[in-house]
Amino acid sequence: MSDIETLKKEKPPFDIIDDIHVYARNGVIDPEWLDMLKWYGVYPQKPQEDGFLMMRVKVPGASYTSDTLREIASISEDYARGTLDVSDRQAFQFHWLTIRDIPAIFSRLEKVGLHTRGACGDTVRAVISSPLAGLDAGEVMDVTALAHDLDRELSGNPAFGDLPRKFKISVTGSPELEGIHLINDIGFLAHEVDGKVGFDVWVGGGLGAVAFLAQRLGVFIAPEEVVEVSMAIAGAYRDHGYRVNRKKSRLKYLLKDLGPQKFRELVETEYLGRPMQDGPAAPVARFGGNDVLGVREQLGGGHYAVVATTVGRISPEKARALADLADRHGDGTLRNTPFQNMLIPGVHDADALSAELSAIGLAPDIGMRGTTIACTGTQFCRLALTETKARTAGLIDHLELEGLALPQLPVTINLTGCSNACTRYQVADLGFMGSLRKNAEGLEEEAYQVHLAGGIGHAQRLGNKLKGVVLARDLSSYTASVLDDYKQHAQPDEAFATFADRVGHERFLPDAVLNIQRDGRSKEAVGV
């Protein structure tokens, strides 16, 4: 067993909370147990020897009040040097914390309905919930209550505190508009069959260095079965998942070996004690959720507005300004999306809100700023090989200046600093994975491998890993060239993945694209 498996057998992981309070009083963490703090969302940040910590904060149901956001902003200022990120699992993230800060932060979070139980560690992570729940006229079901039920029953539950690895759940009420079921351990998609509303269930999705897309169990379950089925699947994974090699311990590997039918039988016979009803596949969103940007009409009147944070980073000042705008123009609540964006519902004057958002640099965006995500990168992450946040923000600025934000159809750009896929590079139109390579002088340079034309919407596929790399200094020019090609030569309403398939993926090899730029040749020279 790995060391973390040994520690989990010595002490139930969620019991580490008592030690956290002791460490906080003493100002020192026992290094042997440092990794166990993950079960409460706490990680060492880079450089680890400095002793600073990062924290992930769960947002049950993805929704919170304006006062909650103000408290998040205050915590950022009081303890985190003004750092505040929105993650692609709808969570908040702080940096620069010390162990002495942690209990006070826990207390302040609990008072506003947030928590960190299971935000990290080998347990049930943040449950991704429809950010459009109760808002969109096309939704099949408002899944807000289900998302809270899942969080209440599984987050911090000792029965699921010692899973082989992390375990992720998503629940979607508007499958034709949004959802990322393909990359979660369980994905629930609401749809209607014979006049009844229920859920299509997908299992075994997960990215990382070796990516697998989820597979259908082939069932149709009632809303009241969702929590029970989740617990049964998590239990089957807990008891039958692999624990010897942590690199091959996710549920996806058990699914790979058993297949969805045998795994379904295992869940039904050993954990549910009954068969699940067979059912057809639910429809899925064409762009996997990226087509809900901007200002849209809301169910029952009014509008909701999706605000692009730009790679998930927002200052406490802007967070407070958003809270004020949610009070003044909305219903006093906000939501986080799985694409590092934020949403204001209940908007009664969309034009006035848009104008005020523009004044603080957060205008509702239907272009690249809203469909591009980036991980933490070398600024804070111990595993990252490349810088990400600032570089990706600069990339977006460059694309906008070049007129390549491409609002006509969503184009996803996901950039990550290593192979661990914290920002889903394998399922983006353009996925960039950070790496290092030696130059002619033997010095290491930051570079990115390109994964082309993946998708979690109708494409339902992993991107094609292209030969060669893009050096960090060439990232903007490479991306601009690819998107200019798409802008100039795509057919009407042709998605990027479809365009890439039509013209051939070799057209986008880093060397091919960058050599064309250097030689001054046009794209027409290589044919469409």
Phi and psi in degrees as a GROMACS rama.xvg file:
@    title "Ramachandran Plot"
@    xaxis  label "Phi"
@    yaxis  label "Psi"
@TYPE xy
-72.5936  165.644  SER-2
-59.0438  -39.847  ASP-3
-65.2605  -32.5991  ILE-4
-66.0073  -38.7977  GLU-5
-63.5849  -43.8589  THR-6
-63.2759  -39.7677  LEU-7
-65.303  -28.3838  LYS-8
-79.2604  -27.2886  LYS-9
-71.996  -36.2397  GLU-10
-146.613  129.725  LYS-11
-54.6572  126.41  PRO-12
-53.5386  -39.448  PRO-13
-72.3469  -10.785  PHE-14
-72.4413  -9.31319  ASP-15
-63.5417  -14.0727  ILE-16
-58.5413  -37.3195  ILE-17
-64.8097  -39.8338  ASP-18
-67.5922  -36.142  ASP-19
-57.8359  -43.2734  ILE-20
-65.9347  -36.3792  HIS-21
-66.2091  -46.1372  VAL-22
-58.7581  -40.0201  TYR-23
-64.6996  -41.8925  ALA-24
-65.0513  -37.854  ARG-25
-86.5094  -17.8642  ASN-26
74.8622  15.5795  GLY-27
-139.94  135.786  VAL-28
-102.268  133.557  ILE-29
-64.9177  115.046  ASP-30
-60.5785  -27.3664  PRO-31
-63.6433  -30.119  GLU-32
-106.431  9.43028  TRP-33
-56.4072  -45.009  LEU-34
-67.3673  -19.5039  ASP-35
-74.2124  -16.2813  MET-36
-64.004  -16.4429  LEU-37
-57.7373  -31.1814  LYS-38
-61.8435  -16.4006  TRP-39
-116.041  27.9517  TYR-40
77.4135  12.9972  GLY-41
-110.517  127.196  VAL-42
-126.359  150.876  TYR-43
-71.5334  141.454  PRO-44
-103.346  166.977  GLN-45
-80.7826  137.157  LYS-46
-80.317  135.293  PRO-47
-59.6707  -34.1898  GLN-48
-66.0571  -16.9812  GLU-49
-76.5313  -15.1458  ASP-50
83.2647  4.14277  GLY-51
-82.7325  154.862  PHE-52
-124.893  155.17  LEU-53
-112.729  159.737  MET-54
-140.84  134.854  MET-55
-103.449  138.672  ARG-56
-121.015  121.16  VAL-57
-73.2686  145.681  LYS-58
-121.611  89.9062  VAL-59
-55.0125  127.65  PRO-60
73.2665  2.49124  GLY-61
66.8103  6.29301  ALA-62
-120.381  148.138  SER-63
-157.171  166.19  TYR-64
-88.9217  166.336  THR-65
-61.7433  -36.6106  SER-66
-66.044  -34.5203  ASP-67
-62.5838  -43.4072  THR-68
-64.5548  -36.4213  LEU-69
-63.6797  -38.854  ARG-70
-67.8702  -38.542  GLU-71
-59.3054  -43.4761  ILE-72
-62.0694  -40.4099  ALA-73
-67.4146  -40.8228  SER-74
-60.6927  -42.0084  ILE-75
-57.8046  -44.3829  SER-76
-71.3736  -39.1211  GLU-77
-74.9428  -31.7793  ASP-78
-128.178  -21.2886  TYR-79
-115.604  18.9289  ALA-80
54.727  31.1177  ARG-81
80.2777  8.04785  GLY-82
-81.7368  138.381  THR-83
-159.454  119.346  LEU-84
-121.299  149.579  ASP-85
-104.711  123.128  VAL-86
-88.4304  170.948  SER-87
-84.3253  11.7038  ASP-88
-116.173  27.1373  ARG-89
66.3557  18.1987  GLN-90
-97.9546  167.905  ALA-91
-102.357  154.729  PHE-92
-140.225  132.974  GLN-93
-113.479  158.183  PHE-94
-132.769  172.155  HIS-95
66.0035  26.2729  TRP-96
-84.1441  157.164  LEU-97
-113.987  160.859  THR-98
-61.2642  -30.4763  ILE-99
-66.203  -24.2227  ARG-100
-77.3531  -25.3271  ASP-101
-59.8008  -48.9763  ILE-102
-59.3274  -40.118  PRO-103
-64.502  -38.8741  ALA-104
-66.0177  -43.8347  ILE-105
-53.6117  -47.0489  PHE-106
-63.1029  -43.6649  SER-107
-67.2057  -35.7881  ARG-108
-66.5373  -44.508  LEU-109
-59.754  -35.7831  GLU-110
-65.2786  -23.3888  LYS-111
-110.952  17.9119  VAL-112
83.6356  14.9009  GLY-113
-111.666  162.334  LEU-114
-157.35  173.673  HIS-115
-121.558  4.92429  THR-116
-62.1608  117.59  ARG-117
77.2027  13.7586  GLY-118
-66.2024  -23.0226  ALA-119
-142.557  -175.033  CYS-120
89.0825  176.72  GLY-121
-85.778  71.4794  ASP-122
-157.182  -171.531  THR-123
-76.8153  114.811  VAL-124
-79.4994  -168.62  ARG-125
-57.9034  131.947  ALA-126
-82.6037  117.001  VAL-127
-77.2409  125.643  ILE-128
-117.453  151.301  SER-129
-51.7126  117.943  SER-130
-68.3408  -13.9367  PRO-131
-97.7409  7.96598  LEU-132
-55.6379  123.422  ALA-133
79.4386  0.696383  GLY-134
-108.039  -37.1102  LEU-135
-97.1801  134.941  ASP-136
-63.4409  -22.3696  ALA-137
-88.9202  0.651599  GLY-138
-70.0576  147.893  GLU-139
-82.1872  -36.912  VAL-140
-156.049  142.026  MET-141
-78.5687  111.553  ASP-142
-96.2002  13.1184  VAL-143
-55.485  -50.697  THR-144
-63.0673  -39.5264  ALA-145
-63.1219  -41.7856  LEU-146
-60.9703  -42.0811  ALA-147
-67.6955  -37.5697  HIS-148
-62.4118  -44.2267  ASP-149
-62.2346  -43.1531  LEU-150
-63.9531  -45.2018  ASP-151
-64.2804  -40.4015  ARG-152
-85.5839  -25.927  GLU-153
-112.541  -29.4277  LEU-154
-72.4626  119.66  SER-155
79.1908  4.57185  GLY-156
-71.7397  120.247  ASN-157
-57.6644  -25.942  PRO-158
-63.4011  -22.7006  ALA-159
-121.554  24.4037  PHE-160
-81.3214  -19.0114  GLY-161
-124.766  71.436  ASP-162
-89.2386  162.278  LEU-163
-58.9053  -38.3497  PRO-164
-151.545  -169.081  ARG-165
-64.1973  157.273  LYS-166
-142.353  122.699  PHE-167
-121.032  141.075  LYS-168
-128.517  141.564  ILE-169
-131.131  148.196  SER-170
-135.652  124.82  VAL-171
-122.82  129.398  THR-172
-101.39  -13.3345  GLY-173
-128.477  72.4027  SER-174
-61.9806  -24.9031  PRO-175
-81.9936  -6.32736  GLU-176
-112.077  -39.5968  LEU-177
-154.754  164.07  GLU-178
143.123  141.644  GLY-179
-127.665  45.0021  ILE-180
-61.3521  -29.4991  HIS-181
-66.8772  -18.8125  LEU-182
-117.558  20.8428  ILE-183
-115.763  158.296  ASN-184
-64.1611  -37.4204  ASP-185
-133.736  133.481  ILE-186
-127.481  122.426  GLY-187
-104.419  123.346  PHE-188
-117.143  117.49  LEU-189
-72.7936  137.629  ALA-190
-158.73  172.35  HIS-191
-111.442  130.34  GLU-192
-129.217  119.761  VAL-193
53.4004  42.1553  ASP-194
80.754  1.37141  GLY-195
-113.499  140.424  LYS-196
-92.5724  129.737  VAL-197
-155.089  -160.705  GLY-198
-131.402  133.318  PHE-199
-79.029  139.723  ASP-200
-120.993  125.642  VAL-201
-114.693  143.751  TRP-202
-137.627  154.536  VAL-203
83.0936  18.81  GLY-204
-79.6552  148.933  GLY-205
176.029  141.837  GLY-206
-103.13  -107.998  LEU-207
70.5966  -163.01  GLY-208
-64.5792  -30.5542  ALA-209
-121.806  113.111  VAL-210
-98.7567  142.325  ALA-211
-134.207  137.825  PHE-212
-89.1134  149.643  LEU-213
-63.5353  157.14  ALA-214
-120.444  149.485  GLN-215
-73.9221  138.432  ARG-216
-79.2664  -15.8868  LEU-217
78.8194  30.0508  GLY-218
-121.291  166.121  VAL-219
-134.57  107.937  PHE-220
-112.549  149.783  ILE-221
-74.3184  155.419  ALA-222
-53.7894  -37.7547  PRO-223
-71.3041  -7.19379  GLU-224
-95.0805  -10.0741  GLU-225
-59.1608  -48.4207  VAL-226
-65.5247  -44.0611  VAL-227
-60.4876  -45.5616  GLU-228
-65.9375  -38.7353  VAL-229
-60.0442  -44.8108  SER-230
-67.4156  -35.0929  MET-231
-67.0119  -44.2025  ALA-232
-66.2013  -42.8075  ILE-233
-62.8036  -38.2538  ALA-234
-65.3803  -41.3347  GLY-235
-63.1416  -39.9466  ALA-236
-66.189  -44.2464  TYR-237
-55.4185  -44.261  ARG-238
-88.8378  -23.5478  ASP-239
-118.791  -8.40002  HIS-240
-68.4261  162.752  GLY-241
-87.9818  138.723  TYR-242
-125.368  -5.17287  ARG-243
-74.8978  -46.0975  VAL-244
-116.295  109.828  ASN-245
-62.7678  -22.9551  ARG-246
-72.2896  -14.8419  LYS-247
-130.219  43.9941  LYS-248
-112.678  -8.11079  SER-249
-67.1253  160.007  ARG-250
-55.8837  -30.478  LEU-251
-57.7368  -32.3633  LYS-252
-74.2759  -35.6909  TYR-253
-65.4233  -41.524  LEU-254
-63.8587  -38.6715  LEU-255
-59.5193  -41.0364  LYS-256
-80.131  -40.1944  ASP-257
-85.8461  -35.7023  LEU-258
83.0839  155.904  GLY-259
-63.938  -32.8031  PRO-260
-69.4223  -46.5014  GLN-261
-67.7911  -34.6666  LYS-262
-66.59  -41.1817  PHE-263
-58.723  -44.7302  ARG-264
-61.1812  -39.8959  GLU-265
-60.6493  -46.8083  LEU-266
-63.2454  -43.8262  VAL-267
-67.4251  -44.3302  GLU-268
-80.6188  -40.0424  THR-269
-95.9497  -18.8626  GLU-270
-124.656  -40.6051  TYR-271
-87.7937  -34.7185  LEU-272
75.3183  18.7853  GLY-273
-164.74  157.227  ARG-274
-79.6069  150.789  PRO-275
-90.0496  152.799  MET-276
-71.5441  136.212  GLN-277
-65.8748  153.364  ASP-278
-163.474  161.827  GLY-279
-82.705  170.758  PRO-280
-73.9453  144.875  ALA-281
-81.1615  156.064  ALA-282
-66.9423  159.829  PRO-283
-131.093  160.035  VAL-284
-70.436  137.451  ALA-285
-56.9586  -42.529  ARG-286
-109.237  16.8217  PHE-287
65.3002  22.1733  GLY-288
113.275  -8.64129  GLY-289
-85.1294  4.32886  ASN-290
-102.958  24.7196  ASP-291
-115.209  25.4352  VAL-292
-82.341  166.182  LEU-293
80.4509  -156.624  GLY-294
-101.895  127.919  VAL-295
-133.906  152.948  ARG-296
-66.576  141.984  GLU-297
-106.258  146.859  GLN-298
-55.1396  127.791  LEU-299
87.4858  1.78722  GLY-300
110.006  158.276  GLY-301
80.0768  -163.463  GLY-302
-141.339  164.438  HIS-303
-122.929  151.638  TYR-304
-127.752  128.123  ALA-305
-96.0782  122.934  VAL-306
-102.902  122.902  VAL-307
-81.1567  117.928  ALA-308
-77.6075  -21.3148  THR-309
73.4387  98.3832  THR-310
49.8235  30.3356  VAL-311
80.793  1.63336  GLY-312
-100.722  130.076  ARG-313
-143.635  141.1  ILE-314
-82.5122  157.362  SER-315
-57.4396  -35.4919  PRO-316
-63.7896  -44.3133  GLU-317
-70.0574  -33.063  LYS-318
-62.7129  -43.6101  ALA-319
-65.1129  -39.4702  ARG-320
-62.4409  -40.2817  ALA-321
-62.8742  -41.5461  LEU-322
-60.0884  -43.0834  ALA-323
-63.3423  -40.9624  ASP-324
-67.255  -35.6821  LEU-325
-63.7127  -34.7431  ALA-326
-72.4695  -43.008  ASP-327
-77.4707  -36.6026  ARG-328
-116.659  -12.4353  HIS-329
-119.605  -152.261  GLY-330
-102.288  13.9202  ASP-331
84.3264  10.8919  GLY-332
-124.444  165.711  THR-333
-141.858  167.596  LEU-334
-141.438  153.867  ARG-335
-103.308  145.482  ASN-336
-107  165.055  THR-337
-76.3097  10.569  PRO-338
-122.179  29.7796  PHE-339
63.6611  23.7977  GLN-340
-110.619  174.251  ASN-341
-129.027  153.81  MET-342
-131.719  136.104  LEU-343
-112.107  114.163  ILE-344
-92.7424  171.057  PRO-345
67.0966  33.1159  GLY-346
-80.574  125.743  VAL-347
-98.4158  -18.5448  HIS-348
-136.713  87.3344  ASP-349
-63.8613  -36.2536  ALA-350
-65.2219  -43.3012  ASP-351
-64.7475  -42.0467  ALA-352
-62.4192  -46.2457  LEU-353
-59.2699  -40.3078  SER-354
-63.626  -43.342  ALA-355
-71.6417  -34.0271  GLU-356
-64.985  -40.2422  LEU-357
-61.22  -35.8816  SER-358
-65.2465  -25.3915  ALA-359
-107.413  13.1738  ILE-360
75.4087  26.7901  GLY-361
-130.194  38.5893  LEU-362
-60.3034  143.553  ALA-363
-55.1676  131.287  PRO-364
-125.067  131.194  ASP-365
-110.312  11.9733  ILE-366
-107.926  -155.469  GLY-367
-62.2043  -28.1479  MET-368
-62.362  -27.7773  ARG-369
-92.0357  -9.68149  GLY-370
-118.095  13.4408  THR-371
-115.471  128.225  THR-372
-127.733  154.877  ILE-373
-144.869  146.094  ALA-374
-80.2245  -174.176  CYS-375
-67.8921  -39.0498  THR-376
74.031  -171.669  GLY-377
-67.55  -12.273  THR-378
-58.1719  -38.95  GLN-379
-134.409  -21.8333  PHE-380
-86.626  134.146  CYS-381
-71.9733  -21.9784  ARG-382
-96.1418  -21.023  LEU-383
-66.8847  146.625  ALA-384
-105.156  -18.2919  LEU-385
-135.096  158.949  THR-386
-72.7986  148.061  GLU-387
-132.468  -56.1187  THR-388
-60.283  -56.8514  LYS-389
-64.8599  -39.1026  ALA-390
-64.5966  -41.4324  ARG-391
-70.5582  -38.9856  THR-392
-60.7804  -40.4231  ALA-393
-65.5  -36.1952  GLY-394
-61.2494  -44.3895  LEU-395
-62.6768  -44.504  ILE-396
-55.6724  -44.4773  ASP-397
-62.7712  -44.9364  HIS-398
-63.8104  -38.8691  LEU-399
-66.3178  -41.4716  GLU-400
-63.4235  -31.4503  LEU-401
-86.4  2.612  GLU-402
72.4004  30.5452  GLY-403
-117.392  24.8  LEU-404
-70.068  -21.3224  ALA-405
51.1925  65.514  LEU-406
-73.7959  -11.6768  PRO-407
-65.7858  -35.4966  GLN-408
-140.891  141.879  LEU-409
-63.1416  135.165  PRO-410
-124.935  123.119  VAL-411
-93.944  134.645  THR-412
-125.725  115.134  ILE-413
-117.549  125.572  ASN-414
-123.725  130.533  LEU-415
-131.83  151.947  THR-416
-86.9544  -3.51267  GLY-417
-158.775  -169.054  CYS-418
-82.9825  -2.47253  SER-419
-77.2033  -5.42405  ASN-420
63.6097  35.635  ALA-421
-61.9651  -22.4246  CYS-422
-122.306  32.6316  THR-423
58.5337  45.4904  ARG-424
-65.4874  -23.622  TYR-425
-76.1056  -12.2421  GLN-426
-121.187  30.1418  VAL-427
-106.416  161.073  ALA-428
-60.7323  -46.9694  ASP-429
-125.44  107.546  LEU-430
-107.881  127.127  GLY-431
-115.599  120.705  PHE-432
-107.56  122.473  MET-433
-66.8382  141.444  GLY-434
-153.857  177.078  SER-435
-124.713  144.123  LEU-436
-140.964  151.827  ARG-437
-89.6795  136.626  LYS-438
-88.0703  -174.144  ASN-439
-61.9073  -25.4436  ALA-440
-88.4074  2.12547  GLU-441
83.085  8.72852  GLY-442
-94.3438  144.88  LEU-443
-77.3533  137.111  GLU-444
-123.268  147.362  GLU-445
-75.1363  137.535  GLU-446
-147.304  169.154  ALA-447
-134.491  130.611  TYR-448
-79.579  145.019  GLN-449
-105.942  127.613  VAL-450
-113.276  118.27  HIS-451
-106.07  133.511  LEU-452
63.7233  39.0353  ALA-453
-83.0756  174.395  GLY-454
-175.346  148.225  GLY-455
-111.803  11.5314  ILE-456
-98.2476  -129.024  GLY-457
-66.3158  -27.4376  HIS-458
-62.6655  -40.804  ALA-459
44.7357  58.8246  GLN-460
-154.296  159.763  ARG-461
-82.023  149.972  LEU-462
-69.4433  157.604  GLY-463
-85.6819  118.206  ASN-464
-72.9608  116.193  LYS-465
-83.8231  150.361  LEU-466
-70.2042  140.046  LYS-467
92.3817  176.144  GLY-468
-135.092  159.897  VAL-469
-106.572  119.011  VAL-470
-64.1468  150.021  LEU-471
-55.0282  -37.8798  ALA-472
-68.6364  -17.4682  ARG-473
-102.596  3.05276  ASP-474
-59.4049  -47.0601  LEU-475
-66.1818  -43.3383  SER-476
-68.755  -38.9812  SER-477
-62.0451  -49.581  TYR-478
-63.7246  -43.0073  THR-479
-61.5004  -39.8682  ALA-480
-65.069  -43.0442  SER-481
-63.4706  -44.7398  VAL-482
-72.5558  -31.2128  LEU-483
-65.4561  -39.6936  ASP-484
-59.4795  -45.9997  ASP-485
-62.5255  -44.7614  TYR-486
-61.8428  -40.4443  LYS-487
-79.3193  -29.9964  GLN-488
-122.415  -2.21886  HIS-489
-70.046  146.525  ALA-490
-77.4486  161.208  GLN-491
-54.2518  130.456  PRO-492
61.5677  27.0694  ASP-493
-93.3369  118.981  GLU-494
-66.2264  156.556  ALA-495
-59.2522  -44.3168  PHE-496
-60.6758  -39.3044  ALA-497
-66.1231  -41.6297  THR-498
-61.36  -45.7642  PHE-499
-62.3443  -39.1456  ALA-500
-65.2187  -39.4717  ASP-501
-67.3526  -42.725  ARG-502
-89.6454  -13.3763  VAL-503
98.9744  129.832  GLY-504
-67.5245  -26.9217  HIS-505
-63.1109  -20.0462  GLU-506
-61.4408  -24.3908  ARG-507
-107.219  12.6675  PHE-508
-56.1722  136.804  LEU-509
-50.4877  -46.335  PRO-510
-64.5432  -38.8445  ASP-511
-63.7294  -46.912  ALA-512
-66.3646  -47.1975  VAL-513
-73.3283  -32.2796  LEU-514
-68.6962  -35.3593  ASN-515
-61.9917  -41.7142  ILE-516
-62.6573  -44.8798  GLN-517
-68.986  -34.2891  ARG-518
-80.406  -10.3722  ASP-519
75.1861  16.397  GLY-520
-86.7282  152.317  ARG-521
-85.7186  165.159  SER-522
-64.7797  -28.5514  LYS-523
-61.083  -23.5361  GLU-524
-65.5638  -23.0219  ALA-525
-103.375  1.0635  VAL-526
81.2254  154.4  GLY-527
